[in-house]
Amino acid sequence: MIRSMFQKRLEGLLHTALERKIIGSETADALRALATEQGKEGGALTLASVLGWLGGGAVVLGIMLLVASNWSGIPDLVKIGGFLLLFGGAHAVGFTISRLGLPYERTAAAFHFIGGGLFLGGVGLIAQIYHLHGRPPNGVLLWLVSLVPLVILLRSASLSLLSVFAFVLWAHLEAAQSGSPFHIYDSFALHLVLQLGIGVALIGFSSAVKDWDAGVAAVLRGCGVLLLFYIIYTLGFYRYFAGHSGWSGRSEHERSLMVWILLGLGGVGLGVGARKMAPESSWLRLRLLVLLGATLLVGAGIAAVETGLVGQGERVEQNDFGWTHRYSVAGWTLTVFAWALWFLIGLWCIAWGAKADRKGFVNLGVLAVGAGIITRFFDLVGSLAETGTLFLVGGVVLLGTAFGMEKWRRRIVKRMQTGKAAA
């Protein structure tokens, strides 16, 4: 896929260069041949490279096994010295490659990524040696603080991925830590809402840093999209676990501050990156902001129900093949909102992918809509009347969507053909 994209870009550049008479036809043919030759060579694996990777992996694994087998006999200072050597050496190699201007950017990024991961290992090593039984979230927070300056300094996409993981991990650990002001009592739904706020924030801030570094922005956007799709899909089953949090009898000040802070962070992210989202179309940008805002509202609604700020409402009974299930009105309502968000965000991905010529988002949207239809069928299958109504409504929605998108696609194609003819 990457090679085909390069070929298209090369053909476009050669076409422009020929029109402006910068190069001749013979030079253009020679460049095409060279690109084809390099492409064929680039995809081949040499025996030396394969043996090199296998040999290097065997050496690293052997060192790890030897150290593990003699761990109790290694002096503490040797352990700390070995860690500092590995940690400093990994970053030193990465900085050296960058400073010398060598064409190994990915190798330098890999060494920085290893160094960033080793820092957490060093925190655990110190805690083990000196028998420190403190708060685990503090160690992860220290790791996160060590990663952020490197992301800013190096503009590293790999370290930004590690930073997102560290932030999510810290948020969950802090929320689960007894005695923490951010403690979340036994509520799976609140932990989902916590991640929902982070996902929206990542998407918003990714648009804000796009001009600063496209690679970091892509990582933030990708992590945000994955979090949102995972969370919204899971919240489509919220009625099954709504209100099972044990909040009854809790004091009024225990309101899961972490959840509200991260939902607020999602709102801040939307405000910061609103103008730069979906620059291809203001129409699509407005609808994306509405969808993400609605996502935060659904998350806030679930948080309000789980913390007791909003009542569960009456119980609703549903009979499925002789089994009786009871759900709360609040749980059912928020579940339906989650279903609507899932389908609307999937359709938005299709529209934006077609507009921006990004097939990945088109495929993602199609898969999301298809997965949503199949999931809701198995989730809601019950009596013949309920199942028939589901298929009837779903079929009408699909037919209307297909008609509207095909009409929209033909309009875009016609406009593109008119523009080429005018040029």
Residue pairs with C-beta under 8 A, 6 or more apart in sequence:
3 39
6 35
6 39
7 35
7 39
10 31
10 32
10 35
14 23
14 28
14 31
14 32
17 23
17 28
18 24
18 25
18 28
23 31
67 74
67 82
76 129
79 125
79 129
80 125
80 126
80 129
83 118
83 121
83 122
83 125
84 122
86 118
87 115
87 118
87 119
87 122
90 111
90 112
90 114
90 115
90 118
91 111
91 112
91 115
93 108
93 111
94 108
94 109
94 110
94 111
94 112
94 115
94 154
95 108
97 104
97 105
97 107
97 108
97 111
98 105
98 108
98 154
109 154
109 156
109 157
109 158
109 159
110 158
112 150
112 154
112 156
112 158
112 159
113 156
113 158
113 159
113 162
116 146
116 147
116 150
116 159
116 162
117 162
119 143
119 146
119 147
120 139
120 140
120 143
120 166
123 139
123 142
123 143
124 139
126 132
127 133
127 134
127 139
135 177
135 180
136 173
136 177
137 170
137 173
137 174
137 177
137 180
140 166
140 169
140 170
140 173
141 170
141 174
143 166
144 163
144 166
144 167
144 170
147 159
147 162
147 163
147 166
148 163
150 156
150 159
151 159
151 160
151 163
151 216
155 212
155 213
155 215
155 216
156 215
156 216
157 213
157 215
157 216
157 218
157 219
158 219
160 215
160 216
160 219
160 220
161 219
161 223
164 202
164 219
164 220
164 223
167 198
168 195
168 198
168 227
171 194
171 195
171 198
171 258
171 262
172 191
172 194
174 180
174 182
174 258
175 182
175 183
175 184
175 190
175 191
175 194
175 256
175 258
175 259
176 183
176 184
177 183
181 257
182 256
182 257
182 258
182 261
183 254
183 256
183 258
184 190
184 191
184 194
184 256
184 258
184 259
185 245
185 246
185 247
185 250
185 254
185 256
186 245
186 246
187 244
187 245
187 246
187 247
187 256
187 306
188 241
188 244
188 245
189 235
189 238
189 241
189 242
189 245
189 302
189 306
190 245
190 256
190 259
190 302
190 303
190 306
190 307
192 231
192 234
192 235
192 302
193 231
193 259
193 263
193 299
193 300
193 302
193 303
193 306
194 258
194 259
194 262
195 227
195 230
195 231
196 227
196 228
196 231
196 232
196 235
196 263
196 266
196 295
196 296
196 299
197 259
197 261
197 262
197 263
197 264
197 265
197 266
197 296
197 299
198 224
198 227
198 262
198 265
198 266
199 223
199 224
199 225
199 226
199 227
199 228
199 231
199 266
200 224
200 228
200 266
200 267
200 269
200 270
200 292
200 295
200 296
201 224
201 262
201 265
201 266
201 268
201 269
202 220
202 221
202 223
202 224
202 227
202 269
203 220
203 221
203 224
203 225
203 228
203 269
203 273
203 277
203 292
204 266
204 268
204 269
204 270
204 271
204 272
204 273
204 274
204 277
204 292
205 220
205 269
205 272
205 273
206 217
206 218
206 219
206 220
206 221
206 224
206 273
207 217
207 221
207 272
207 273
207 274
207 276
207 277
208 269
208 272
208 273
208 276
209 216
209 217
209 220
210 217
210 276
211 276
225 364
228 295
228 345
229 345
229 364
229 368
232 295
232 338
232 341
232 342
232 345
233 342
233 371
233 372
233 375
235 298
235 302
235 334
235 335
235 338
236 335
236 338
236 339
236 342
236 372
236 375
236 376
236 379
237 335
237 379
238 302
238 331
238 334
238 335
238 338
239 327
239 328
239 331
239 332
239 334
239 335
240 327
240 331
242 302
242 305
242 306
242 312
242 327
242 328
242 330
242 331
242 334
242 335
243 305
243 306
243 312
243 328
243 330
243 331
245 306
247 254
247 306
247 307
247 308
248 308
250 308
254 307
255 307
255 309
256 303
256 306
256 307
259 303
259 307
260 303
263 296
263 299
263 300
263 303
266 292
266 296
266 299
267 293
267 296
270 289
270 292
270 293
270 296
274 285
274 289
277 285
277 288
277 289
278 284
278 285
278 288
278 352
278 356
279 285
280 352
280 355
280 356
281 352
281 355
284 348
284 351
284 352
284 355
287 348
288 348
288 352
291 341
291 344
291 345
291 348
294 337
294 341
295 341
295 345
298 334
298 337
298 338
298 341
301 310
301 330
301 334
301 337
302 334
303 309
304 310
305 311
305 312
305 330
305 331
305 334
310 330
311 330
312 328
312 329
312 330
312 331
313 328
313 329
313 330
314 328
314 329
315 326
315 327
315 328
315 329
316 326
316 327
316 328
316 329
316 332
317 324
317 325
317 326
318 324
318 325
318 326
318 327
318 382
319 325
319 382
319 383
320 381
320 382
320 383
321 382
339 372
339 376
342 368
342 372
343 368
343 369
343 372
345 368
346 364
346 365
346 366
346 367
346 368
346 369
346 372
347 365
347 369
347 401
348 365
349 361
349 362
349 364
349 365
349 368
350 361
350 362
350 365
350 366
350 369
350 405
351 365
351 405
351 408
352 358
352 361
353 359
353 360
353 361
353 362
353 363
353 364
353 365
354 362
354 405
354 408
354 409
354 412
355 412
373 394
373 398
376 390
376 394
377 387
377 390
377 391
377 394
380 386
380 387
380 390
381 387
381 390
